[in-house]
Amino acid sequence: MPKKTGIPNRAMVLAAGLGLRMRPLTLHMPKPLLPVGGKPMLDHALDRLAETGVDTAVVNAHYKGEMIAAHLKGRRKPKIVLSPEDSLLETGGGVKKALPHLGSEPFYVVNADILWLDGPTPALRRLAAHWRPDEMDALLLLMATTRAVGYEGRGDYHMDPLGRLTRRAESEIAPFVFAGVQIVKPELWKDAPDGAFSTNRLWDRAQEAGRLYGLAHDGPWFHVGTPDALQESEELLARGGVRWVWP
């Protein structure tokens, strides 16, 4: 049985991407502010965090960051701390820059440009219930590639019966894709490089130490990476997407 621990009270929301694959929609608006299902993707992420009990969310911003700042100005729950980036720091560098605001305890990291629907138990609470800090440095929410709406890639990870993850080899196909939600320890960034780098570097180090784990998502998940995928997601949601994509 998973060891139950407290829910993290802080989160990092990654909202600094360029959204190049979403053009022309992102020529005048950053991707996290594009509406899906009636509200911006960024608000979907922040609302889930607030509902789970997160007190403070650090939101990084780079491309059209002034629009993200203006959008978040009136939000009270969770409390917003902006982490502007003059140059794009990627996922790992963006979190490292924000570490002074994230504290010394484990925290959530959520991509602001994804959309997931919860199963019987909210995904953020499921992650917290499965989090075992004595064994894990990172716990990633994963989605089965066969059930991921709009995803056509080769997957990211294999997962053993205990939840330990192994990244797929270049020529392989893996059954799970990273779903854009995770719990991590700040110690994961120990000795991390300065400047821009991907969190993949830190996950690989955690994998080598046997401390990278995953949890399969039990609800619908939408890979909203292109205008066509955005339209598909909107149509599924309008048809009652929960039942339609998740038997």
N, C-alpha and C positions, 0 to 999 in steps of 0.2 A: 504493500500500500504506500502511496506517496506520503511523504512527511509534510504535514501542514505547517506553513510558516506564515508570517505576516505579509500583507500586501505592500509592495514598495510604495512609498509616499511621494516619490519624485520620478520624473520621466524626461526623456529626451525625445523630441519630435523632429525628425529630419525633413526640412522643408526648403533646402537650399539648391536643389537640382535645377538644371537648365531646361528640362522638358523638351529636348530637341525632337524626340520622336512624336510629340504631341502637336507639332506645328501643322497647320497655321494657328491652332487654338491658343498656343502659348506665346504668340507674337506680342500680345497685349496684356497677358495675364499669366502669372506663375502657375505651374501645373497644380500645386496643392489647393489653389482657389477655384479650380474648375469644379462646377457642380455635378454631382452624381446622386441620383435618388432624392433630389430636392435641396441638397445643401453641399457646400464645398467639401472636398475630400479631407482637408485639414480639420474641419469641424467634426466630421465623423470620428476622426482619431481622438480629438480633444474631448468630445462628449463621452466617448467610451472610457477614457482615463478618469474623467470627473465622476462618472457613475461608479467606477471601481473604487474610488476613494483616494485617488492621487491628489495631493495638495498643490504641487508645483510642477509645471511643465516648462522646460527650456526648449525654445523653438529657434533653430538656426535659420538664417535667411541669407540669400546672396542675389540670385536673379530676381529683379523687381521686388527686392526686399522691402521697399517702402510701402508697397501694396499689402504685403503680409503684415507689416507693423500696423498699418492703419486698420486692417481687418480685425486684428486682435486687440485693439485699443480698449474696447469696452468689455472684454471678457473678464469675469471674476473667478470662475471655477473651470479648470484649475487656475491658480495664479500663474501668470505668464511672465517668463524671463526671456527676453530676446537675446540671441547670440548672433549678431550680424557678422558676416564674413566678407572682407574686402576682396579676397580671392577665394575661389572655391576650394574647400579643404577635403572634400569627399566625406564618406561616412565615418571612417575612423578618425580623421583629423578634426572633423566637426565635433564629434563627441569629446575628443581630448581637449579642445578649446573650451568646452562648456563644463568640464569636470569641476571647477571651483564652485559652480552653482548646483551640482548634483549630489554633493555630500559624500560620506564615507560608506554608506550602505548600498546594497544592490538596488538597481533602478531599471525601469522599463526603457527600451528604445523602440520607437514606432516610426515607420516610414509614413510620411504624410500624403503619399500619392498612391495608396492602396485602399481597397474596400473589402472588408470582411463582414459577414453576418454571423452572429453567435449561434452555437448549437444549444443544447439544453442548459449548459453552464457557460457564462460569458468567458470568452477566450482568455482575457487578462486574469480572471480569477483562477481558471484552470492552470495557467502557467505558474501563478503564485503557489497553488496547492502542490504542484509537482516540483517546485524549486527546492533543491537540497544543497545549501551553500558549502557543506563539508565535502561534497563530491563534484560540484559544478562550478565552472567559471562563467559559462554562458548556457542559457536554455532557449533554444530557438523554436518558435512556432513554425511548423511545416505544413505544407498542403500536398496531398496526393496529386501528382500531375494529371492523372486520369480524370480528376474531378475539378480541376482548376479551370474556371471560365476564362477564355481568352488567352490561355497560356499554351505556347507551341514549342517551348524549349526542350532541352534534354534532361532537365532536372538538375538538382544541386547535390543531394546527399542520399546515402544509404543509411539506414538506422537499424541497429541490432535490437533484440528483444528487451534490453535494459534501457534503450533510448540513446545509447552512445552513437555518435555520428561519424561517418567517414565520407569525405568529399569524393565525388565520382572522378574517375580518371578521365582524361581528355576524350578518349574514344568510347566511353561508356554512356549508357543511359541510366539515370537514377530515378527511383520512384517518387522522390519528394523534392519540392521546390521550397526555398525559404519564403515564408509568407509575410515578411516585413515587420514582425513583432518579436521581441525577445526580452528576457531578463538577463542582466549582466552584472558582474562585480566591477567596481572601479579599478580593482587591482589588475584587471585584464589589460589595462593601458600602461602598466608598469614597463618602463624602458621603451615605450612606443616612440616612433620617430616624430620629429617635428614636421609641420607642413601637411601637405595633402597625402592621404593614403586611405586604402580601403580597409574596412573592418575584417575583410577576408583574411588579411595577414594575421590578425589576432585570433580569429577562429581556427586557423591552421595550427597556430601555436598551442591553443587549448586542446585541439584534437590530438596532437602529438603527446600531450600530457594526460590524455584520457579523461579530459574534463569538459568536453563539448557534448552537449546533450540536445535532444529534440523532443517535441511533443506534436503529434499529428492533430491538426485542426479538425473539429467534428461538425463544422457548418460550412455554408457556401463561402467561396473566396473568389474575388474578381481581379484579374490581372488587367488593370486599366492603363495600358502602355501606349496606345495609339488612338487617334480619333475613331477608327472603326471599332476598337475594343470598347471605347467609351459608349458608343452608340449601342453596341450589343448589350452592355451592362445595363444601360438605361431601359432597353426593351425588355430584358428579363425581369428587372425590378418592377416595371410597369405591369407585367403579366402575373405578378405574384412570385417573384424570383425564388423565394425560399423553397416553395414546394416544387417549382419547375425544375430547378437544377439539383435538388437534393432529395432523392427518393426516400 
